[in-house]
Amino acid sequence: MSAQETKVSAGALLRFSAACFEKLGVTPRDAQITAENLLFANLRGVDSHGVIRLKIYTERLRAGGFKANVRPRIVSEEASCALLDAGNGLGQVAGVEAMKLAIAKAGQTGAALVGLKNSNHFGAAAFYAIQAVESGMIGFAATNAGASMAPTGGREGRLGNNPVAIAVPAGKYPPLVLDMATGAVAWGKIFLAQQKGEKIPASWALDKNGVPTDDPNAAADRGLIQPFGGYKGYGLSLFIDILTGVLVGGGFSTHVKSLYQKLESPSDVAQTFAAIKIDSLMLHAEFCRRVEEIIDLMHACPRAPGSDRIYVPGEIEHETEQRRRSEGIPINATLREELIALARDLGVPSLF
Amino acid sequence: MSAQETKVSAGALLRFSAACFEKLGVTPRDAQITAENLLFANLRGVDSHGVIRLKIYTERLRAGGFKANVRPRIVSEEASCALLDAGNGLGQVAGVEAMKLAIAKAGQTGAALVGLKNSNHFGAAAFYAIQAVESGMIGFAATNAGASMAPTGGREGRLGNNPVAIAVPAGKYPPLVLDMATGAVAWGKIFLAQQKGEKIPASWALDKNGVPTDDPNAAADRGLIQPFGGYKGYGLSLFIDILTGVLVGGGFSTHVKSLYQKLESPSDVAQTFAAIKIDSLMLHAEFCRRVEEIIDLMHACPRAPGSDRIYVPGEIEHETEQRRRSEGIPINATLREELIALARDLGVPSLF
């Protein structure tokens, strides 16, 4: 695998993505924001949300399923709450704006929530939650997505693999960041097991008849991902859909379209952002000291047999970022070809 | 089992619990609130949080680990945020007060969060989340608890089986209520497997050495419950502890005491409550119509083999409540003896 990998610097990848978006009619500022969101995911090792999405974003911008130059518009507003309409623009551009508004409102009142409708795929949710940390706050971001999971006991897609992210400042440590989807596993891991001819845990997927399967081929043949942790993951996914799509007046359940279908139509994705001003409850420095202590308590826990180290949420991603900032971001052969073709297609200088 | 069960009416159980609390020096109003919280759990089939707790509450009130007559005090306050100090009073009394404040603030600003420190065991978290629904809002309640779970890769208790509850109105349907702990299972189910001589799933518990076990005896011998869904459940539990104990200035991780130890000392439990005013984002009636639709979409999902019915969160509990309101609440032989002894001890008329 590594023989087929090429490494690209963070700066080069950022400039390339931004240049692609600019060629598609996105303003330099919005192109930069969207490129930063993709780079953020690649740096943190969440490659499923990185530049692997450049091709589909390009296709949607061309087909009209993403609008290149619309500004999110405030639909309604109170002291600690607002509803924005993304106008089917880039999810990243509207998402950053919505989180900014949540932060500004929480700065005035202590806590705030902002909903975003007519939005699109917004990349890694942690990107927005961390915005709040940079303002001395706790941040939340959640999105719904095309229906790909069944409710417990069902066998058809009714809920997205909806993620939620929460981030808090952690003093001398990098921010604690939980960014989790509600599915048991990403499809990528099932495809990998298929390639390797390995079995998968029976808790990962259902076959096309709704029966749990340990055969990745049966899962890939019109099967579904299972919610993580059984009915609790189903409940979380449903409530994320209610707190995003249902509450903000966007699409929900089967009304949300997949990023990869009907490239000319809106996906009808919805997001919700929230921020808590730490200073409303305790001094920021004291909060950070307490978060440092709880991190120390986790790290110092006596280890189970076979465990080398205990991590806190976001720690692996932070270390991956440090490494990739110095060593570069690995791009596999398939993605490399895709980015070369995209560069040629858009008339942007190739990375390779 | 059913031969050993006695059924008691909701009204009788409520009056009995309230009478016990009054004998212990709790005001009639606070005794009523606390009794209602225990009854709520019994009615909904969550018997682990019902009158089975009367005995330990009595012991703590007598020993000084719960204060009978303190009012929660506002420590700091902003438009959408407040910090309350429960003064080591009953968790239910302070919890209801904190949620009321969150609802009042959300009514003014759209969204609000209230933290509660120096609190105690507050029973079923759903009780508070549903308070918001009764005011036309979305409600959240979370608490930390004595450390009983290890972080992923650890083998000592560092986090409570911390629950979070979310409730939303659902129009013609009963409110949707998610009330989930972050552990894979309640200890009661492990004890039941012990009694029956059955194995348990390897994802439920660790033995005393931190190794996953399918032997309920090994789990019960100084073992630990595992977080649900692996590292995601660990992450959720850690973040609930941060959003409750760490953020509000209460105990967290190993600093929170078990309800059943040191009966004379504060447990140092912390809770956080939040409310979102639905009308800030859309008309309440329209929200309810959309929630009805998402419920219908879940119910109508084609079923997997072996599945008789698809439920939404809170539906089983609601149906149990309907049944128990008409048929009475089952009290098993052990609990019956305990309540008889308690009645005698406190000089309250026995239920039996």
Interface residues (C-beta under 8 A of the other chain):
Chain A: S76 E78 A79 S80 C81 A82 L83 A106 Q108 T109 G110 A111 A112 L113 G115 I138 A150 P151 T152 G153 G154 R155 E156 R158 I166 V168 L176 L178 M180 A184 L206 N209 G210 V211 F228 G229 G230 K232 G233 G235 L236 L238 F239 D241 I242 L243 V246 L247 V248 G249 F252 S253 T254 A274 I276 K277 I278 S280 L281 M282 E286 F287 R290 V291 E293 I294 L297 M298 C301 P302 R303 A304 P305 S307 D308 R309 I310 Y311 V312 P313
Chain B: S76 E78 A79 S80 C81 A82 L83 A106 Q108 T109 G110 A111 A112 L113 G115 I138 A150 P151 T152 G153 G154 R155 E156 R158 I166 V168 L176 L178 M180 A184 L206 N209 G210 V211 F228 G229 G230 K232 G233 G235 L236 L238 F239 D241 I242 L243 V246 L247 V248 G249 F252 S253 T254 A274 I276 K277 I278 S280 L281 M282 E286 F287 R290 V291 E293 I294 L297 M298 C301 P302 R303 A304 P305 S307 D308 R309 I310 Y311 V312 P313
